[in-house]
């Protein structure tokens, strides 16, 4: 059975983690922080949803 895109990405991240853990952790941290938006910058409706 074919893998979904999420499964492919999960496997890729696991391979990266095993190859070069320090570099992987730095890049993963940057990736996660890129989607973070401080609460002060959210609209009132968005604050209620979160």
C-alpha positions in Angstrom: 0.0 0.0 0.0 1.3 3.5 -0.8 2.2 5.9 1.9 0.4 9.2 2.5 2.3 12.4 2.3 2.2 12.7 6.1 3.8 9.2 6.4 6.5 10.0 3.9 7.3 13.3 5.7 7.4 11.5 9.1 9.8 8.9 7.8 12.0 11.6 6.2 12.2 13.4 9.6 13.2 10.2 11.3 16.0 9.6 8.8 17.2 13.2 9.3 17.1 12.8 13.0 19.3 9.7 12.8 21.8 11.2 10.3 22.7 14.5 12.0 20.8 15.0 15.2 22.1 18.4 16.2 21.5 20.0 12.8 18.1 18.3 12.7 17.1 19.7 16.0 18.1 23.2 15.1 16.2 23.1 11.8 13.1 21.5 13.4 13.1 24.2 16.1 13.3 26.9 13.5 10.5 25.2 11.5 8.2 25.1 14.6 9.0 28.7 15.6 8.2 29.9 12.1 4.5 29.1 12.7 4.3 30.7 16.1 2.3 33.9 16.4 2.3 35.9 19.7 -1.1 36.3 21.3 -0.8 40.1 21.2 -0.8 39.9 17.4 -4.0 37.9 17.1 -7.4 39.3 16.6 -10.0 38.9 19.3 -11.8 36.1 17.4 -8.5 34.2 16.9 -7.7 34.6 20.6 -11.1 33.0 21.5 -10.4 30.0 19.1 -7.0 29.3 20.7 
